[in-house]
């Protein structure tokens, strides 16, 4: 059965092809033109006012690097906000579980919930933490933040400088 425009893996951004050594042998001039003149201008979206303190800190941590790599535009506001919110939730639930584990006589008490019948289950706090982790991984993968998203982005062999040192250092931070 023939596919359509949505079939297969999503295409890698041009900057990723350049950073990873262009193993697909796409036209280097076209890739450079796409990086220097993207269809959607590279710009930081406005930070939503509803983000909490930890989400704001994560936003401020990743946006400058995404800008320098050319991996963000004003259209990415929602997915970046979802990522930052999920990271904030993950931190909140992790700290709550640690607090509960420290205050309970039984180790792991913040991880396990025991019902009146004696049945045991993962606590609601652990479930909320796991959900936040899944949300952060899913949204972060769109920007190459997870190890699996970066797995195929490693250059097989070093090549000459494609970017000024600052951009190369940021690319190495996320893609190597």
C-alpha positions in Angstrom: 0.0 0.0 0.0 1.4 3.3 -1.0 2.0 6.0 1.7 1.1 9.6 1.8 2.8 12.7 3.0 2.4 11.6 6.6 4.0 8.2 6.1 7.3 7.3 7.6 9.6 9.1 10.0 9.3 12.9 10.3 12.1 14.7 8.4 15.1 16.0 10.3 15.6 19.7 10.4 18.4 21.0 8.1 20.6 22.0 11.1 20.5 18.5 12.4 21.6 17.1 9.0 24.6 19.5 9.1 25.5 18.8 12.7 25.2 15.0 12.2 27.5 15.0 9.2 24.7 14.9 6.5 24.8 11.1 6.2 21.7 11.3 3.9 23.8 13.1 1.3 21.3 15.9 0.8 22.5 18.9 -1.2 24.7 20.9 1.2 23.8 24.2 -0.4 20.1 23.7 0.1 20.6 22.6 3.7 22.7 25.7 4.4 20.1 27.9 2.7 17.3 26.3 4.8 19.3 27.0 7.9 20.2 30.6 7.0 16.7 31.4 5.6 14.2 29.1 7.4 10.6 29.1 6.2 9.5 30.2 9.7 11.8 32.8 11.2 13.9 31.7 14.2 12.6 33.6 17.2 11.9 33.0 20.8 8.1 32.8 21.5 6.7 34.9 24.3 6.8 33.1 27.7 3.2 32.3 28.9 2.3 34.1 32.1 0.8 31.0 33.7 4.1 29.1 34.0 5.1 28.5 37.6 8.6 29.4 39.0 10.3 26.1 38.1 8.8 26.1 34.6 10.0 29.7 34.0 13.5 28.6 35.1 13.4 25.7 32.6 12.1 28.0 29.9 15.0 30.4 30.5 17.5 27.5 30.5 16.6 26.0 27.1 15.3 29.0 25.0 18.7 30.7 24.5 20.3 27.4 23.3 17.3 26.6 21.0 17.6 30.1 19.5 21.4 29.7 18.8 20.7 26.3 17.2 17.8 27.7 15.1 15.4 25.1 16.5 12.7 27.4 17.7 10.1 29.8 16.4 7.2 31.8 17.7 4.9 28.9 16.7 6.6 26.6 19.2 5.2 28.4 22.3 2.7 25.7 23.3 4.9 22.7 22.9 7.7 24.4 24.8 5.3 25.5 27.5 4.1 21.9 27.8 7.7 20.7 28.1 8.5 23.3 30.8 5.3 22.6 32.7 6.0 18.9 32.7 9.5 19.4 34.0 8.2 21.6 36.8 5.5 18.9 37.7 8.2 16.2 37.6 10.3 18.1 40.1 7.3 18.9 42.3 6.2 15.3 42.5 9.7 13.9 43.0 10.3 16.3 45.9 7.0 15.3 47.5 7.8 11.6 47.2 11.2 12.2 48.8 9.5 14.2 51.6 6.9 11.5 52.2 9.6 8.7 52.2 11.7 10.7 54.7 8.7 11.3 57.1 7.3 7.7 57.1 8.6 4.9 59.2 8.4 2.5 56.3 10.9 3.1 53.5 9.3 3.6 50.2 6.0 4.7 51.8 5.6 7.6 49.4 5.9 5.1 46.5 3.5 2.5 47.6 -0.1 2.9 48.7 -1.7 0.2 50.8 -5.5 -0.1 50.8 -7.7 -1.3 53.7 -7.9 -4.7 52.0 -4.2 -5.0 52.2 -3.7 -4.6 48.4 -0.8 -2.5 47.4 -0.4 -0.2 44.4 1.8 2.5 43.2 1.0 5.7 45.1 -0.9 8.5 43.4 2.2 10.7 43.8 4.4 8.2 41.9 1.7 8.0 39.2 1.6 11.8 38.8 5.4 11.8 38.7 5.5 9.1 36.0 2.9 11.0 34.0 5.0 14.2 34.2 8.0 12.3 33.1 6.1 10.9 30.0 4.9 14.4 29.2 8.3 16.0 29.5 9.9 13.2 27.4 7.2 13.5 24.6 7.4 17.3 24.4 11.2 17.4 24.8 11.8 14.9 22.1 10.4 17.4 19.6 13.4 19.6 20.4 15.9 16.7 20.7 16.0 16.8 24.5 15.7 13.0 25.1 18.5 10.5 24.6 16.4 8.6 22.1 15.8 11.8 20.1 19.5 12.4 20.0 20.5 8.9 19.3 20.6 9.3 15.5 22.0 12.8 15.6 25.6 11.8 16.4 28.1 12.6 13.7 30.0 9.4 12.6 33.3 11.3 12.2 34.4 14.8 13.0 34.4 17.3 10.2 35.4 20.9 9.8 33.8 23.7 11.7 30.2 24.2 10.4 29.2 26.8 13.0 30.9 29.4 15.0 32.3 28.0 18.3 29.3 29.1 20.4 26.8 27.3 18.2 29.1 24.2 18.0 29.4 24.1 21.8 25.6 24.2 22.1 25.1 21.6 19.4 27.6 19.3 21.1 25.7 19.8 24.4 22.5 18.4 23.0 23.6 16.3 20.0 26.7 14.4 21.1 
